[in-house]
Amino acid sequence: MARYTGPKTKVARKFGEAIFGEDRSLEKRNYPPGQHGLARRRAKRSEYATQLQEKQKAKYTYGILEKQFRNIFERASRAKGITGEVLLQMCEARLDNVVYRLGIAPSRAAARQLVTHKHITVNGEVVNIPSYTLKAGDKVAVREKSKSLEVILNALETRKSYDWLTWNTETKEGTFVAVPQRVQIPENINEQLIVELYSK
């Protein structure tokens, strides 16, 4: 199962924003990586470069590699609705992303690990596939044996709430109430640029 395991701050500096969460190193060095930083950069980027960067940002944000991201885009383009919005909604409905959004894990990478290590259940059944797509009404919970894990308890202390998810602190169970609308998704991604890139 391939995934990006390289330096996260370097990627965040490339995009100029903390796409992996809070990053103190990025605050200190908020210029592009590389020996020359901004000095050697071209003043104007081409349209293709802008579109490509937006796609790369979305891929790194959700922890998805190219082939899988392309498959999601193709599914989104066949579905009803605006392709760009449907693409982000499909990324948000992934199990690893929902585990992160519920506050069970501190990052999407940590959420992915919790899922693959069988600490998470969906509707009472253990699911260890991070890309598993949730439907409205699905219940995501921490497995009984895993409820005392320190990483989960620490993450839940700083959890944020989202309109399309509900969380029960006592049972450590959340509900994927509905697929989020675009305005509810906080990620700073211009999905239209991704659609234009793939449509070439």
ROSE-4610 file (N, C-alpha, C; in Angstrom, 1 decimal, always signed):
// ROSE-4610
residu = [M/M/M/A/A/A/R/R/R/Y/Y/Y/T/T/T/G/G/G/P/P/P/K/K/K/T/T/T/K/K/K/V/V/V/A/A/A/R/R/R/K/K/K/F/F/F/G/G/G/E/E/E/A/A/A/I/I/I/F/F/F/G/G/G/E/E/E/D/D/D/R/R/R/S/S/S/L/L/L/E/E/E/K/K/K/R/R/R/N/N/N/Y/Y/Y/P/P/P/P/P/P/G/G/G/Q/Q/Q/H/H/H/G/G/G/L/L/L/A/A/A/R/R/R/R/R/R/R/R/R/A/A/A/K/K/K/R/R/R/S/S/S/E/E/E/Y/Y/Y/A/A/A/T/T/T/Q/Q/Q/L/L/L/Q/Q/Q/E/E/E/K/K/K/Q/Q/Q/K/K/K/A/A/A/K/K/K/Y/Y/Y/T/T/T/Y/Y/Y/G/G/G/I/I/I/L/L/L/E/E/E/K/K/K/Q/Q/Q/F/F/F/R/R/R/N/N/N/I/I/I/F/F/F/E/E/E/R/R/R/A/A/A/S/S/S/R/R/R/A/A/A/K/K/K/G/G/G/I/I/I/T/T/T/G/G/G/E/E/E/V/V/V/L/L/L/L/L/L/Q/Q/Q/M/M/M/C/C/C/E/E/E/A/A/A/R/R/R/L/L/L/D/D/D/N/N/N/V/V/V/V/V/V/Y/Y/Y/R/R/R/L/L/L/G/G/G/I/I/I/A/A/A/P/P/P/S/S/S/R/R/R/A/A/A/A/A/A/A/A/A/R/R/R/Q/Q/Q/L/L/L/V/V/V/T/T/T/H/H/H/K/K/K/H/H/H/I/I/I/T/T/T/V/V/V/N/N/N/G/G/G/E/E/E/V/V/V/V/V/V/N/N/N/I/I/I/P/P/P/S/S/S/Y/Y/Y/T/T/T/L/L/L/K/K/K/A/A/A/G/G/G/D/D/D/K/K/K/V/V/V/A/A/A/V/V/V/R/R/R/E/E/E/K/K/K/S/S/S/K/K/K/S/S/S/L/L/L/E/E/E/V/V/V/I/I/I/L/L/L/N/N/N/A/A/A/L/L/L/E/E/E/T/T/T/R/R/R/K/K/K/S/S/S/Y/Y/Y/D/D/D/W/W/W/L/L/L/T/T/T/W/W/W/N/N/N/T/T/T/E/E/E/T/T/T/K/K/K/E/E/E/G/G/G/T/T/T/F/F/F/V/V/V/A/A/A/V/V/V/P/P/P/Q/Q/Q/R/R/R/V/V/V/Q/Q/Q/I/I/I/P/P/P/E/E/E/N/N/N/I/I/I/N/N/N/E/E/E/Q/Q/Q/L/L/L/I/I/I/V/V/V/E/E/E/L/L/L/Y/Y/Y/S/S/S/K/K/K]
num = [1/1/1/2/2/2/3/3/3/4/4/4/5/5/5/6/6/6/7/7/7/8/8/8/9/9/9/10/10/10/11/11/11/12/12/12/13/13/13/14/14/14/15/15/15/16/16/16/17/17/17/18/18/18/19/19/19/20/20/20/21/21/21/22/22/22/23/23/23/24/24/24/25/25/25/26/26/26/27/27/27/28/28/28/29/29/29/30/30/30/31/31/31/32/32/32/33/33/33/34/34/34/35/35/35/36/36/36/37/37/37/38/38/38/39/39/39/40/40/40/41/41/41/42/42/42/43/43/43/44/44/44/45/45/45/46/46/46/47/47/47/48/48/48/49/49/49/50/50/50/51/51/51/52/52/52/53/53/53/54/54/54/55/55/55/56/56/56/57/57/57/58/58/58/59/59/59/60/60/60/61/61/61/62/62/62/63/63/63/64/64/64/65/65/65/66/66/66/67/67/67/68/68/68/69/69/69/70/70/70/71/71/71/72/72/72/73/73/73/74/74/74/75/75/75/76/76/76/77/77/77/78/78/78/79/79/79/80/80/80/81/81/81/82/82/82/83/83/83/84/84/84/85/85/85/86/86/86/87/87/87/88/88/88/89/89/89/90/90/90/91/91/91/92/92/92/93/93/93/94/94/94/95/95/95/96/96/96/97/97/97/98/98/98/99/99/99/100/100/100/101/101/101/102/102/102/103/103/103/104/104/104/105/105/105/106/106/106/107/107/107/108/108/108/109/109/109/110/110/110/111/111/111/112/112/112/113/113/113/114/114/114/115/115/115/116/116/116/117/117/117/118/118/118/119/119/119/120/120/120/121/121/121/122/122/122/123/123/123/124/124/124/125/125/125/126/126/126/127/127/127/128/128/128/129/129/129/130/130/130/131/131/131/132/132/132/133/133/133/134/134/134/135/135/135/136/136/136/137/137/137/138/138/138/139/139/139/140/140/140/141/141/141/142/142/142/143/143/143/144/144/144/145/145/145/146/146/146/147/147/147/148/148/148/149/149/149/150/150/150/151/151/151/152/152/152/153/153/153/154/154/154/155/155/155/156/156/156/157/157/157/158/158/158/159/159/159/160/160/160/161/161/161/162/162/162/163/163/163/164/164/164/165/165/165/166/166/166/167/167/167/168/168/168/169/169/169/170/170/170/171/171/171/172/172/172/173/173/173/174/174/174/175/175/175/176/176/176/177/177/177/178/178/178/179/179/179/180/180/180/181/181/181/182/182/182/183/183/183/184/184/184/185/185/185/186/186/186/187/187/187/188/188/188/189/189/189/190/190/190/191/191/191/192/192/192/193/193/193/194/194/194/195/195/195/196/196/196/197/197/197/198/198/198/199/199/199/200/200/200]
x = [+0.8/+0.0/+0.9/+1.0/+1.9/+1.3/+2.1/+1.6/+2.9/+2.7/+3.8/+4.3/+5.6/+6.2/+7.4/+7.6/+8.7/+8.4/+9.3/+9.2/+8.0/+7.1/+5.8/+6.0/+6.9/+7.1/+7.6/+8.4/+8.9/+7.7/+6.8/+5.6/+4.7/+4.5/+3.7/+4.3/+5.7/+6.4/+6.2/+6.1/+5.9/+4.6/+3.6/+2.2/+2.0/+2.9/+2.7/+1.6/+1.2/+0.2/+0.3/-0.1/+0.0/-1.0/-0.8/-1.9/-1.9/-0.9/-0.8/-1.2/-1.7/-2.0/-1.0/-1.1/-0.2/+1.3/+2.1/+3.5/+4.3/+5.1/+5.9/+7.1/+7.6/+8.7/+8.3/+7.0/+6.5/+6.4/+6.0/+5.9/+7.2/+8.3/+9.6/+10.2/+9.9/+10.4/+9.2/+8.5/+7.3/+7.7/+8.7/+9.1/+9.3/+9.3/+9.4/+10.7/+10.7/+12.0/+13.0/+14.2/+15.2/+16.3/+17.4/+18.6/+18.4/+17.6/+17.4/+16.1/+15.2/+13.9/+13.2/+12.8/+12.0/+12.9/+14.2/+15.1/+15.1/+15.0/+15.1/+13.8/+12.7/+11.4/+11.0/+10.3/+9.8/+8.7/+8.6/+7.6/+6.2/+6.0/+4.7/+4.6/+3.7/+3.5/+2.5/+2.7/+1.8/+0.5/-0.5/-1.8/-1.8/-1.0/-0.8/-0.2/+0.8/+1.6/+0.6/-0.2/-1.2/-2.2/-2.7/-3.6/-3.0/-1.8/-1.0/-0.8/-0.4/-0.1/-1.4/-2.5/-3.8/-4.1/-3.9/-4.1/-3.2/-1.9/-0.9/-1.3/-1.8/-2.2/-3.3/-4.3/-5.5/-5.0/-4.1/-3.6/-2.8/-2.0/-1.2/-2.1/-3.1/-4.0/-4.7/-5.3/-6.1/-5.3/-4.0/-3.1/-3.4/-3.7/-4.1/-3.0/-2.6/-1.7/-2.4/-1.6/-2.1/-3.2/-2.9/-3.8/-5.2/-5.1/-6.4/-7.1/-6.4/-7.0/-7.7/-7.0/-7.5/-8.8/-8.8/-10.1/-11.2/-10.9/-12.0/-12.5/-11.6/-12.0/-13.0/-12.6/-13.4/-14.8/-14.9/-16.2/-17.0/-16.3/-16.9/-17.5/-16.7/-17.2/-18.4/-18.6/-19.8/-21.0/-20.7/-21.8/-22.6/-23.8/-24.6/-24.0/-24.2/-23.7/-22.4/-21.9/-20.7/-19.5/-18.7/-17.6/-16.6/-16.2/-15.2/-15.7/-17.0/-17.6/-17.7/-18.2/-18.4/-17.0/-16.0/-14.6/-14.2/-14.4/-14.0/-15.0/-16.2/-17.2/-16.8/-16.3/-15.8/-14.6/-13.7/-12.5/-12.9/-13.9/-14.4/-15.1/-15.7/-16.4/-15.5/-14.2/-13.3/-13.2/-13.1/-13.1/-11.9/-10.7/-9.6/-9.8/-10.4/-10.7/-11.7/-12.8/-13.8/-13.3/-12.4/-11.8/-11.0/-10.3/-9.6/-10.5/-11.6/-12.6/-13.3/-13.6/-14.2/-13.3/-12.0/-11.1/-10.5/-10.7/-10.2/-8.7/-8.2/-6.7/-6.3/-5.0/-4.5/-4.2/-4.1/-3.8/-4.4/-4.5/-5.0/-4.1/-2.8/-1.9/-2.1/-2.3/-2.5/-3.9/-4.9/-6.2/-6.1/-5.3/-5.1/-4.5/-3.5/-2.9/-3.8/-4.7/-5.7/-6.6/-7.0/-7.9/-7.2/-6.0/-5.3/-5.0/-4.8/-4.5/-5.8/-6.9/-8.2/-8.7/-8.5/-9.0/-10.3/-10.8/-12.0/-13.1/-14.4/-15.5/-16.4/-17.1/-18.2/-19.5/-20.5/-21.7/-21.5/-20.6/-20.3/-19.3/-18.9/-18.0/-16.6/-15.5/-14.2/-13.9/-13.5/-13.1/-11.6/-10.8/-9.4/-8.9/-9.9/-9.6/-9.7/-8.6/-8.7/-9.6/-9.6/-10.4/-11.9/-12.3/-13.7/-14.6/-15.6/-16.5/-17.7/-17.9/-19.0/-20.3/-21.4/-22.7/-23.4/-24.3/-25.1/-25.7/-25.5/-26.1/-25.1/-24.0/-23.0/-22.4/-22.2/-21.7/-20.2/-19.4/-17.9/-17.6/-17.0/-16.6/-15.2/-14.7/-13.5/-13.8/-13.0/-13.2/-13.1/-13.9/-13.9/-12.5/-11.7/-10.4/-9.4/-9.8/-8.9/-9.2/-10.3/-10.8/-9.9/-8.9/-8.0/-6.7/-6.6/-5.3/-5.0/-3.7/-3.3/-3.4/-3.1/-3.1/-4.5/-5.5/-6.9/-7.4/-7.1/-7.5/-7.0/-5.7/-5.0/-5.6/-5.9/-6.5/-7.9/-8.7/-10.1/-10.2/-9.1/-9.0/-9.1/-8.6/-8.5/-9.4/-10.4/-11.3/-12.1/-12.4/-13.2/-14.5/-15.6/-16.9/-17.2/-17.9/-18.3/-19.8/-20.5/-21.9/-22.4/-21.6/-22.1/-21.7/-21.1/-20.8/-21.3/-21.7/-22.0/-21.1/-20.9/-20.0/-20.5/-20.4/-20.9/-19.6/-19.3/-18.0/-18.0/-19.2/-19.2/-19.0/-19.6/-19.5/-18.3/-17.8/-16.7/-17.2/-18.4/-19.0/-19.5/-19.2/-19.6/-20.5/-21.3/-22.2/-21.9/-21.8/-21.6/-23.0/-23.5/-24.9/-25.2/-24.4/-24.6/-23.3/-23.4/-22.2/-22.1/-20.9/-20.9/-21.0/-21.6/-21.7/-20.3/-20.1/-18.8/-18.4/-19.4/-19.2/-18.8/-19.2/-18.9/-17.4/-16.8/-15.5/-14.5/-13.7/-12.8/-11.5/-11.2/-9.9/-9.8/-8.7/-8.5/-8.0/-8.9/-8.6/-9.5/-9.0/-9.8/-10.0/-11.1/-11.4/-11.6/-12.0/-12.2/-10.9/-9.8/-8.5/-8.2/-8.6/-8.3/-9.1/-10.4/-11.3/-10.7/-10.2/-9.7/-8.4/-7.6/-6.4/-6.7/-7.6/-8.0/-8.8/-9.4/-10.2/-9.5/-8.2/-7.3/-7.2]
y = [-1.2/+0.0/+1.2/+1.9/+3.1/+4.3/+5.1/+6.4/+7.3/+8.6/+9.6/+9.5/+9.3/+9.2/+10.2/+11.1/+12.0/+13.2/+14.2/+15.4/+16.2/+16.3/+17.0/+18.6/+19.1/+20.6/+21.0/+20.2/+20.6/+20.7/+19.8/+19.8/+21.0/+21.3/+22.4/+23.7/+23.8/+25.0/+25.2/+24.1/+24.1/+24.8/+24.5/+25.1/+26.4/+26.7/+27.9/+27.9/+26.7/+26.6/+25.3/+25.2/+24.0/+23.0/+22.3/+21.3/+20.0/+19.8/+18.6/+19.0/+20.2/+20.6/+21.6/+22.0/+23.0/+22.6/+23.6/+23.4/+24.5/+24.4/+25.5/+25.8/+24.8/+25.0/+25.8/+25.7/+26.4/+27.9/+28.2/+29.5/+30.3/+29.5/+30.1/+30.3/+29.3/+29.4/+29.3/+30.4/+30.4/+30.8/+30.2/+30.4/+29.0/+28.9/+27.6/+26.8/+25.5/+24.8/+24.9/+24.4/+24.4/+25.5/+25.3/+26.1/+27.6/+28.0/+29.4/+30.0/+29.2/+29.7/+30.4/+31.6/+32.4/+33.0/+33.2/+33.9/+33.4/+32.1/+31.5/+31.2/+31.5/+31.2/+32.2/+31.6/+32.5/+33.3/+34.6/+35.5/+35.1/+34.5/+34.1/+32.6/+31.9/+30.5/+30.2/+29.2/+28.9/+28.4/+28.4/+27.9/+26.4/+25.6/+24.2/+24.0/+24.8/+24.7/+25.0/+26.0/+26.3/+25.2/+24.6/+23.5/+22.3/+22.0/+20.8/+21.0/+22.2/+22.4/+22.2/+22.6/+22.5/+21.0/+20.2/+18.8/+18.1/+18.5/+17.9/+18.3/+19.5/+19.9/+19.1/+18.8/+18.0/+16.5/+16.0/+14.6/+14.5/+15.5/+15.5/+15.7/+16.6/+16.9/+15.6/+14.9/+13.7/+12.4/+12.5/+11.3/+10.3/+10.7/+9.8/+9.9/+8.8/+8.8/+8.9/+9.2/+9.5/+8.6/+7.3/+6.4/+6.4/+6.4/+6.3/+7.7/+8.8/+10.1/+10.2/+9.6/+9.7/+8.8/+7.7/+6.8/+7.6/+8.3/+9.1/+10.1/+10.8/+11.9/+11.3/+10.1/+9.5/+9.1/+8.6/+8.3/+9.6/+10.7/+12.0/+12.5/+12.3/+12.9/+12.2/+10.9/+10.1/+10.4/+10.9/+11.1/+12.4/+12.5/+13.7/+14.8/+16.1/+17.2/+17.8/+18.8/+19.5/+18.6/+18.3/+17.3/+17.7/+18.9/+19.3/+19.1/+19.5/+19.4/+17.9/+17.1/+15.7/+15.0/+15.5/+14.9/+15.1/+16.4/+16.6/+15.9/+15.8/+15.0/+13.6/+13.0/+11.6/+11.5/+12.4/+12.4/+12.5/+13.4/+13.6/+12.3/+11.5/+10.3/+9.1/+9.2/+8.1/+7.9/+6.6/+6.3/+6.9/+6.9/+7.5/+9.0/+9.7/+11.1/+11.4/+10.5/+10.7/+10.4/+9.4/+9.1/+10.4/+11.0/+12.2/+13.4/+13.5/+14.6/+14.4/+13.2/+12.9/+13.2/+13.4/+13.7/+12.4/+11.3/+10.0/+10.0/+10.6/+10.6/+12.1/+12.4/+13.8/+14.2/+13.2/+13.6/+12.5/+12.7/+11.7/+10.5/+10.7/+9.6/+8.7/+9.3/+8.6/+7.8/+8.5/+7.9/+6.6/+6.8/+5.7/+4.5/+4.8/+3.7/+3.0/+3.8/+3.2/+2.3/+2.7/+1.9/+0.6/+0.7/-0.5/-1.5/-0.9/-1.8/-2.3/-2.1/-2.7/-2.1/-0.8/-0.2/+0.4/+0.5/+1.2/+0.3/+0.5/-0.3/+0.6/+0.1/+0.8/-0.1/+0.5/-0.2/-1.5/-1.5/-2.6/-3.6/-3.5/-4.4/-3.8/-4.5/-4.0/-3.8/-2.6/-2.3/-1.8/-2.4/-2.0/-1.5/-0.9/-0.3/+1.2/+2.0/+3.4/+4.1/+3.6/+4.2/+3.8/+3.0/+2.6/+3.8/+3.8/+5.0/+4.9/+5.9/+5.9/+6.4/+6.0/+6.5/+7.2/+8.1/+8.8/+7.8/+8.1/+7.2/+6.2/+6.0/+5.0/+5.4/+4.5/+4.7/+4.3/+5.2/+4.9/+5.0/+3.9/+3.8/+3.3/+3.5/+2.9/+1.5/+0.6/-0.8/-0.9/-1.8/-1.9/-2.0/-2.9/-3.1/-1.9/-1.0/+0.1/+1.4/+1.4/+2.7/+3.3/+2.6/+3.2/+3.5/+3.4/+3.8/+5.3/+5.5/+6.9/+7.8/+7.4/+8.2/+8.7/+7.8/+8.2/+9.1/+8.9/+9.7/+11.1/+11.2/+12.5/+13.3/+12.6/+13.2/+13.8/+13.0/+13.4/+14.7/+15.0/+16.1/+17.4/+17.4/+18.6/+18.5/+17.6/+17.4/+18.6/+18.8/+19.9/+19.2/+20.0/+19.5/+20.0/+19.1/+19.5/+19.2/+20.0/+20.0/+18.6/+17.9/+16.7/+15.4/+15.6/+14.5/+14.7/+13.6/+13.7/+12.8/+13.1/+12.3/+12.1/+10.8/+10.5/+10.2/+11.0/+10.9/+9.7/+9.3/+8.2/+6.8/+6.7/+5.4/+5.4/+6.6/+6.8/+6.4/+6.9/+6.5/+7.8/+7.9/+9.0/+8.5/+9.5/+9.2/+10.1/+9.5/+10.2/+10.6/+11.8/+12.2/+12.4/+13.1/+13.3/+13.7/+13.6/+14.1/+15.6/+16.1/+17.6/+18.4/+19.6/+20.5/+21.1/+21.7/+22.3/+23.4/+24.2/+25.4/+24.9/+23.6/+23.1/+22.5/+22.2/+21.6/+22.7/+22.7/+23.8/+23.8/+22.8/+22.7/+23.8/+24.5/+25.5/+25.0/+24.4/+23.7/+24.3/+24.7/+25.2/+24.0/+23.3/+22.1/+22.3/+23.5/+23.7/+23.6/+24.0/+23.8/+22.4/+21.5/+20.1/+19.5/+19.9/+19.5/+19.9/+21.1/+21.7/+20.9/+20.5/+19.7/+18.4/+17.7/+16.3/+16.3/+17.4/+17.5/+17.8/+18.0/+18.3/+17.1]
z = [+0.0/+0.0/+0.0/-1.1/-1.2/-0.6/+0.0/+0.4/+0.6/+0.7/+0.8/+2.2/+2.4/+3.7/+3.8/+2.9/+2.9/+3.8/+3.8/+4.7/+4.4/+5.4/+5.2/+5.1/+5.9/+5.9/+4.5/+3.8/+2.5/+1.5/+1.6/+0.8/+1.1/+2.4/+2.9/+2.4/+2.4/+1.9/+0.4/-0.3/-1.8/-2.1/-1.3/-1.6/-0.8/+0.2/+0.9/+2.0/+2.4/+3.4/+4.2/+5.4/+6.3/+5.9/+4.8/+4.4/+5.3/+6.1/+6.9/+8.4/+8.6/+10.0/+10.5/+11.7/+12.3/+12.1/+11.6/+11.3/+11.7/+12.8/+13.3/+12.3/+11.7/+10.7/+9.5/+9.1/+8.0/+8.4/+9.6/+10.1/+10.0/+10.4/+10.3/+8.9/+8.1/+6.7/+5.7/+5.6/+4.7/+3.3/+2.7/+1.3/+0.7/-0.6/-1.2/-0.9/-0.9/-0.5/-1.7/-1.4/-2.4/-2.1/-2.7/-2.4/-2.5/-3.5/-3.8/-3.4/-2.9/-2.4/-3.5/-3.2/-4.2/-5.3/-5.0/-5.9/-7.4/-7.5/-8.9/-9.5/-8.8/-9.4/-10.5/-11.5/-12.5/-12.0/-12.4/-11.9/-12.3/-13.4/-13.9/-14.2/-13.5/-13.8/-14.9/-15.6/-16.7/-16.2/-17.0/-16.6/-16.2/-17.0/-16.7/-15.3/-15.0/-13.7/-12.5/-12.7/-11.7/-11.4/-12.5/-12.4/-11.8/-12.2/-11.7/-10.2/-9.8/-8.3/-7.5/-8.0/-7.3/-7.1/-8.2/-8.1/-7.1/-7.1/-6.2/-4.8/-4.6/-3.2/-2.7/-3.6/-3.2/-2.8/-3.7/-3.4/-2.1/-1.8/-0.6/+0.6/+0.5/+1.6/+2.0/+1.1/+1.4/+1.5/+1.2/+1.3/+0.2/-1.0/-2.1/-3.2/-3.8/-4.8/-6.2/-7.3/-8.6/-9.1/-9.2/-9.8/-9.1/-7.8/-7.0/-7.2/-7.2/-7.4/-8.7/-9.7/-11.1/-11.2/-10.5/-10.4/-9.8/-8.7/-8.0/-8.9/-9.7/-10.6/-11.7/-12.2/-13.2/-12.7/-11.4/-10.8/-10.6/-10.2/-10.0/-11.3/-12.4/-13.7/-14.2/-13.8/-14.2/-13.4/-12.2/-11.2/-11.5/-11.0/-11.1/-10.3/-10.8/-10.0/-10.7/-10.0/-10.5/-10.2/-11.2/-11.1/-10.0/-9.9/-8.9/-7.5/-7.3/-5.9/-5.6/-6.5/-6.3/-5.9/-6.6/-6.4/-4.9/-4.4/-3.0/-2.0/-2.4/-1.5/-1.4/-2.5/-2.5/-1.6/-1.7/-0.8/+0.6/+0.9/+2.3/+2.8/+2.0/+2.4/+2.6/+2.3/+2.6/+4.1/+4.5/+5.9/+6.7/+6.1/+6.8/+7.0/+6.1/+6.2/+7.3/+7.4/+8.4/+9.8/+9.9/+11.2/+11.7/+10.8/+11.1/+11.5/+10.7/+10.9/+12.3/+12.6/+13.9/+15.1/+14.8/+15.9/+16.6/+16.0/+16.5/+16.3/+15.3/+15.0/+14.8/+15.1/+14.9/+13.5/+12.6/+11.2/+10.3/+9.0/+8.1/+8.0/+8.1/+8.1/+9.3/+10.5/+11.7/+11.6/+11.0/+10.8/+9.9/+8.8/+7.9/+8.6/+9.5/+10.3/+11.2/+11.9/+12.8/+12.1/+10.9/+10.1/+9.6/+9.1/+8.6/+9.8/+11.0/+12.1/+12.8/+12.2/+12.7/+14.0/+14.2/+15.4/+15.2/+14.0/+13.6/+13.1/+13.5/+13.0/+12.2/+11.2/+10.5/+10.6/+11.2/+11.5/+12.3/+13.2/+14.1/+13.5/+12.2/+11.6/+11.5/+11.7/+11.6/+10.1/+9.7/+8.3/+8.3/+7.5/+7.5/+6.2/+5.4/+4.1/+4.2/+4.2/+4.4/+3.3/+2.1/+1.0/+1.0/+2.0/+2.1/+2.0/+1.2/+1.0/+1.9/+2.8/+3.7/+3.0/+3.5/+3.0/+4.1/+3.8/+4.9/+5.8/+7.1/+8.1/+8.7/+8.0/+8.5/+9.9/+10.8/+12.1/+12.2/+12.5/+12.6/+14.1/+14.6/+16.0/+16.3/+17.5/+17.9/+18.4/+18.0/+18.4/+20.0/+20.6/+22.0/+22.7/+22.1/+22.6/+22.5/+21.6/+21.3/+21.9/+22.7/+23.3/+24.3/+24.8/+25.8/+25.2/+23.9/+23.2/+23.4/+23.8/+24.2/+23.0/+21.8/+20.6/+20.3/+20.5/+20.3/+21.4/+22.6/+23.7/+23.6/+23.2/+23.1/+21.9/+20.8/+19.6/+20.0/+20.7/+21.0/+21.9/+22.6/+23.5/+22.7/+21.4/+20.6/+19.4/+19.4/+18.2/+17.9/+16.6/+16.1/+15.7/+15.6/+15.2/+13.8/+13.0/+11.7/+11.5/+10.7/+10.5/+10.0/+9.2/+8.6/+9.4/+10.6/+11.5/+12.9/+13.6/+15.0/+15.7/+17.0/+17.8/+19.2/+19.7/+21.0/+21.8/+22.8/+23.6/+24.4/+25.0/+25.9/+25.2/+24.0/+23.3/+22.3/+22.1/+21.1/+19.7/+19.4/+18.1/+17.4/+16.1/+15.3/+14.2/+13.7/+12.5/+11.4/+10.2/+8.9/+8.5/+9.0/+8.8/+7.3/+6.6/+5.2/+4.5/+3.2/+2.4/+2.5/+2.9/+3.0/+1.7/+1.9/+0.7/+0.6/-0.6/-0.9/+0.2/+0.5/+1.4/+2.8/+3.1/+4.5/+4.5/+3.4/+3.4/+3.6/+4.6/+4.9/+4.1/+3.4/+2.6/+1.6/+1.5/+0.5/-0.8/-1.6/-2.8/-3.9/-5.0/-6.2/-7.1/-6.8/-7.5/-9.0/-9.4/-10.9/-11.7/-11.1/-11.8/-12.0/-11.0/-11.2/-12.3/-12.4/-13.5/-14.8/-14.9/-16.2/-16.6/-15.6/-15.9/-16.4/-15.8/-16.2/-17.5/-17.8/-19.0/-20.3/-20.2/-21.4/-22.3]
